[in-house]
């Protein structure tokens, strides 16, 4: 594993901003850290990068404990904070030269490193432009360029598309995808579409706690079928419940035409369950009016965990 986090906690007096968060990230993954504003995302990233000390818990990056090997760990990380650390009076080239020097890149290798960062972020034609004259999108690119100039193993981006227009957002997504070919990437955001568009995996933090840790592909599996059958509701449920692979059955409603709508949750993937449901309905001689899989996306998952979190808070 490139990153291992165990029971990470950060307190400010009596307030707990991050509460016993644990996860592991392998090399080459793009991970989205998702949560509402104030959930604890930025605090988590600051601890990962060594800019903030944890109250308790441990962080190991590339087999190095961050509290014992701070500088060595930070040398492996490229970091774009939410407020990009730019010097507006400098040109893009001057700023990257300054960062390259601060990063300890040997003088004979600095020009090549800066050139590579400019090409990767599509900033070559802005090298001599003062940062103050750049648009928000280009300033974000400069922020990414400073984060990758030393070719880090791990790239951490806090709200990288914040304030960008739709065209700039698409360009930033493309840039992050390219950067992930050579680095493990963690992106903090409160925008679900960003995670769905570019991430392999999502970590959802609510009120400082990690409530979801899942690959996007697993999270978005369709495991629920909605079926409409014209028959007595009390006759339908016991029969459908005997189908192999059915976990639960819920009666949703009855239409004015007498069609009963049921939601059937599958043990695994509803894709395999749908033909068995159809076959059973026809074998029983019932009329099948509809059969569809419920599309589960990140928004629906976020709503589910939010609902559970609110319920727990009132217990």
C-alpha positions as CSV (number, residue, x, y, z in Angstrom):
1,X,0.0,0.0,0.0
2,X,1.2,3.5,-0.8
3,X,-0.9,5.2,2.0
4,X,-2.1,3.6,5.2
5,X,-4.2,5.6,7.7
6,X,-5.2,4.1,11.1
7,X,-7.6,5.7,13.6
8,X,-6.7,9.2,12.5
9,X,-8.1,11.8,14.8
10,X,-7.8,15.6,15.1
11,X,-9.4,17.6,17.9
12,X,-9.6,21.3,18.4
13,X,-10.4,21.6,22.1
14,X,-13.6,19.7,22.7
15,X,-14.5,19.7,19.0
16,X,-13.5,16.6,17.0
17,X,-12.9,17.5,13.4
18,X,-11.7,14.0,12.3
19,X,-12.7,11.0,14.3
20,X,-10.8,7.6,14.0
21,X,-10.6,7.6,10.2
22,X,-8.8,4.5,8.7
23,X,-8.2,3.5,5.1
24,X,-5.5,2.1,2.7
25,X,-4.8,3.3,-0.8
26,X,-2.7,1.2,-3.3
27,X,-0.5,2.6,-5.9
28,X,-2.1,4.1,-9.0
29,X,-5.6,4.7,-7.7
30,X,-7.6,7.9,-8.1
31,X,-9.5,8.3,-4.8
32,X,-12.3,10.9,-4.2
33,X,-12.6,12.2,-0.7
34,X,-16.3,13.3,-0.6
35,X,-18.2,15.2,2.0
36,X,-20.2,18.4,2.7
37,X,-18.3,21.6,3.6
38,X,-17.0,21.2,7.1
39,X,-17.1,17.4,7.1
40,X,-13.4,17.0,7.8
41,X,-11.9,16.6,4.3
42,X,-9.4,19.4,4.3
43,X,-8.3,18.6,7.9
44,X,-7.7,15.0,6.8
45,X,-5.6,16.1,3.8
46,X,-3.5,18.5,5.9
47,X,-2.7,15.6,8.2
48,X,-1.8,13.4,5.3
49,X,0.6,16.0,3.9
50,X,2.2,16.8,7.3
51,X,0.9,20.4,7.5
52,X,-1.2,19.5,10.5
53,X,-0.4,17.2,13.4
54,X,-2.8,14.5,14.3
55,X,-4.2,14.3,17.8
56,X,-3.9,10.5,17.6
57,X,-3.7,7.7,15.1
58,X,-1.0,7.0,12.5
59,X,-0.2,7.8,8.9
60,X,2.3,5.7,6.8
61,X,3.2,6.8,3.3
62,X,5.4,4.6,1.1
63,X,6.3,2.6,4.3
64,X,7.4,5.7,6.1
65,X,5.6,6.9,9.3
66,X,4.9,10.6,8.8
67,X,5.6,11.5,12.4
68,X,9.1,10.0,12.2
69,X,10.1,10.9,8.6
70,X,8.2,14.1,7.8
71,X,10.5,15.6,5.2
72,X,11.0,12.3,3.4
73,X,7.3,11.8,3.2
74,X,6.6,15.4,2.0
75,X,9.2,14.9,-0.7
76,X,7.0,12.1,-2.1
77,X,3.8,14.3,-2.1
78,X,2.5,16.9,-4.5
79,X,-0.1,19.1,-2.8
80,X,-2.6,21.6,-4.1
81,X,-4.4,23.2,-1.1
82,X,-7.8,24.7,-1.5
83,X,-6.2,28.2,-1.7
84,X,-3.5,27.7,-4.3
85,X,-0.1,29.0,-2.9
86,X,0.7,31.4,-5.8
87,X,2.8,34.6,-6.0
88,X,0.8,36.9,-8.3
89,X,3.8,39.2,-9.1
90,X,5.8,36.4,-10.5
91,X,5.6,34.9,-14.0
92,X,4.6,31.3,-14.3
93,X,8.2,30.3,-15.2
94,X,9.7,32.3,-12.3
95,X,7.2,30.8,-9.8
96,X,7.9,27.2,-11.0
97,X,11.7,27.9,-10.8
98,X,11.2,29.0,-7.2
99,X,9.2,25.9,-6.4
100,X,11.8,23.6,-8.1
101,X,14.5,25.2,-6.0
102,X,12.4,24.8,-2.8
103,X,11.8,21.2,-3.6
104,X,15.5,20.5,-3.8
105,X,15.6,19.6,-7.4
106,X,19.3,19.6,-8.5
107,X,20.1,22.8,-10.4
108,X,21.0,20.9,-13.6
109,X,17.6,19.1,-13.6
110,X,15.4,22.1,-12.8
111,X,14.9,23.3,-16.4
112,X,13.8,19.9,-17.6
113,X,11.5,19.4,-14.5
114,X,9.8,22.8,-15.1
115,X,9.4,22.1,-18.8
116,X,7.7,18.7,-18.1
117,X,5.3,20.4,-15.6
118,X,4.4,23.1,-18.1
119,X,3.7,20.5,-20.8
120,X,1.7,18.3,-18.5
121,X,-0.5,21.2,-17.4
122,X,-0.6,22.8,-20.9
123,X,1.0,26.0,-19.7
124,X,3.9,26.2,-22.1
125,X,2.5,29.3,-23.8
126,X,2.0,31.0,-20.4
127,X,5.6,30.7,-19.1
128,X,6.3,34.4,-19.3
129,X,2.8,35.6,-18.2
130,X,2.5,37.2,-14.8
131,X,0.3,35.0,-12.6
132,X,-1.8,38.0,-11.8
133,X,-3.0,38.2,-15.4
134,X,-4.2,34.6,-15.6
135,X,-7.8,33.4,-15.4
136,X,-9.0,31.2,-12.5
137,X,-8.6,28.1,-14.7
138,X,-5.0,28.9,-15.6
139,X,-4.1,29.7,-12.0
140,X,-5.5,26.3,-10.9
141,X,-3.2,24.8,-13.6
142,X,-0.2,26.7,-12.2
143,X,-1.2,25.3,-8.7
144,X,-1.2,21.7,-10.2
145,X,2.1,22.4,-12.0
146,X,3.8,23.4,-8.7
147,X,2.4,20.2,-7.1
148,X,4.0,17.9,-9.8
149,X,7.2,19.7,-10.7
150,X,9.2,17.3,-8.5
151,X,7.4,14.2,-10.0
152,X,5.7,13.0,-6.8
153,X,4.5,9.5,-6.1
154,X,1.3,10.9,-4.5
155,X,-0.7,13.9,-5.7
156,X,-3.2,15.4,-3.3
157,X,-5.7,18.0,-4.7
158,X,-8.1,19.9,-2.4
159,X,-11.1,21.1,-4.4
160,X,-9.2,21.3,-7.7
161,X,-12.2,22.4,-9.8
162,X,-13.5,25.0,-7.3
163,X,-14.6,28.2,-9.1
164,X,-13.9,26.8,-12.6
165,X,-16.3,27.2,-15.5
166,X,-17.6,24.0,-17.3
167,X,-14.9,24.1,-20.0
168,X,-12.2,24.5,-17.4
169,X,-13.6,21.7,-15.3
170,X,-13.4,19.3,-18.3
171,X,-9.9,20.4,-18.9
172,X,-9.0,19.8,-15.2
173,X,-10.6,16.3,-15.3
174,X,-8.5,15.4,-18.4
175,X,-5.4,16.7,-16.7
176,X,-6.0,14.7,-13.5
177,X,-6.6,11.5,-15.5
178,X,-3.2,12.0,-17.3
179,X,-1.4,12.7,-14.0
180,X,-2.8,9.5,-12.5
181,X,-0.7,7.4,-15.0
182,X,2.4,8.2,-12.9
183,X,1.0,9.0,-9.4
184,X,-1.6,8.0,-6.9
185,X,-4.2,10.8,-6.7
186,X,-6.4,11.9,-3.9
187,X,-9.1,14.5,-4.7
188,X,-11.1,16.3,-2.0
189,X,-14.4,17.7,-3.2
190,X,-18.0,18.2,-2.2
191,X,-19.2,17.8,-5.8
192,X,-20.4,14.2,-6.5
193,X,-20.1,14.5,-10.3
194,X,-16.4,15.1,-10.0
195,X,-15.9,11.9,-8.1
196,X,-18.1,9.9,-10.6
197,X,-16.3,11.5,-13.6
198,X,-12.7,10.7,-12.7
199,X,-12.3,8.5,-9.5
200,X,-11.8,4.8,-9.1
201,X,-12.8,4.8,-5.5
202,X,-14.7,7.0,-3.0
203,X,-14.3,7.8,0.6
204,X,-17.3,9.6,2.1
205,X,-16.7,11.6,5.3
206,X,-19.6,12.9,7.4
207,X,-19.1,14.8,10.6
208,X,-15.5,13.7,10.8
209,X,-16.2,10.0,10.4
210,X,-15.5,7.8,7.4
211,X,-18.9,6.3,6.5
212,X,-18.2,4.9,3.1
213,X,-15.1,3.3,1.6
214,X,-15.8,1.7,-1.8
215,X,-14.8,1.3,-5.4
216,X,-17.2,3.3,-7.6
217,X,-17.9,0.2,-9.7
218,X,-19.1,-1.8,-6.6
219,X,-21.0,1.2,-5.2
220,X,-23.0,1.7,-8.4
221,X,-24.0,-1.9,-8.9
222,X,-27.7,-2.3,-9.6
223,X,-29.1,-4.5,-6.9
224,X,-32.7,-3.5,-6.9
225,X,-35.5,-4.4,-9.4
226,X,-38.9,-2.7,-9.6
227,X,-41.6,-5.0,-11.0
228,X,-45.2,-4.4,-11.9
229,X,-47.6,-7.4,-11.7
230,X,-51.3,-7.5,-12.1
231,X,-52.4,-9.9,-9.3
232,X,-53.3,-9.8,-5.6
233,X,-50.4,-8.4,-3.6
234,X,-50.7,-11.0,-0.9
235,X,-50.3,-13.7,-3.5
236,X,-47.2,-12.2,-5.2
237,X,-44.8,-11.7,-2.3
238,X,-44.5,-15.3,-1.0
239,X,-43.8,-16.6,-4.6
240,X,-41.2,-14.0,-5.5
241,X,-39.5,-14.5,-2.1
242,X,-38.7,-18.1,-3.1
243,X,-36.6,-17.0,-6.1
244,X,-32.9,-17.7,-5.5
245,X,-30.9,-14.5,-5.1
246,X,-33.8,-12.4,-3.6
247,X,-32.8,-10.7,-0.3
248,X,-35.9,-8.6,0.4
249,X,-39.2,-7.7,-1.2
250,X,-41.1,-4.5,-0.5
251,X,-44.6,-3.6,-1.7
252,X,-44.4,-0.1,-3.1
253,X,-47.9,0.7,-4.2
254,X,-51.0,-0.4,-6.2
255,X,-52.1,1.4,-9.3
256,X,-55.6,2.3,-10.2
257,X,-55.5,-0.6,-12.8
258,X,-54.7,-3.1,-10.0
259,X,-51.0,-3.4,-10.9
260,X,-48.9,-4.1,-7.8
261,X,-45.5,-2.5,-7.8
262,X,-42.8,-4.3,-5.8
263,X,-39.1,-3.5,-5.1
264,X,-36.9,-6.6,-5.0
265,X,-33.4,-6.3,-3.6
266,X,-30.9,-8.8,-4.9
267,X,-28.2,-10.5,-2.9
268,X,-25.7,-9.5,-5.5
269,X,-26.4,-8.0,-8.9
270,X,-30.0,-7.5,-10.1
271,X,-28.8,-8.1,-13.6
272,X,-28.8,-11.9,-12.9
273,X,-32.1,-11.8,-11.0
274,X,-34.2,-10.0,-13.6
275,X,-34.7,-13.0,-15.9
276,X,-35.6,-15.3,-13.0
277,X,-38.3,-12.8,-11.8
278,X,-39.7,-12.6,-15.4
279,X,-39.8,-16.4,-15.7
280,X,-41.5,-16.8,-12.4
281,X,-44.2,-14.3,-13.2
282,X,-45.0,-16.0,-16.5
283,X,-44.9,-19.5,-14.9
284,X,-47.6,-18.3,-12.4
285,X,-49.7,-17.0,-15.3
286,X,-49.6,-13.4,-14.0
287,X,-49.5,-10.3,-16.2
288,X,-46.1,-8.6,-16.2
289,X,-46.6,-4.9,-16.7
290,X,-43.0,-3.6,-16.0
291,X,-39.6,-4.9,-15.0
292,X,-36.7,-2.4,-14.5
293,X,-33.5,-2.1,-12.6
294,X,-33.1,0.8,-10.2
295,X,-30.1,2.9,-11.2
296,X,-27.9,3.6,-8.2
297,X,-25.6,6.5,-8.4
298,X,-23.3,8.4,-5.9
299,X,-26.0,10.9,-5.2
300,X,-28.4,8.2,-4.0
301,X,-25.7,6.6,-1.9
302,X,-24.8,10.0,-0.3
303,X,-28.5,10.6,0.5
304,X,-28.7,7.1,2.2
305,X,-25.6,7.6,4.4
306,X,-26.7,11.2,5.2
307,X,-30.1,9.9,6.3
308,X,-28.5,7.2,8.5
309,X,-26.1,9.7,10.0
310,X,-28.9,12.1,10.9
311,X,-30.9,9.2,12.4
312,X,-28.0,8.2,14.5
313,X,-27.4,11.7,15.7
314,X,-30.9,11.8,17.2
315,X,-30.7,8.4,19.0
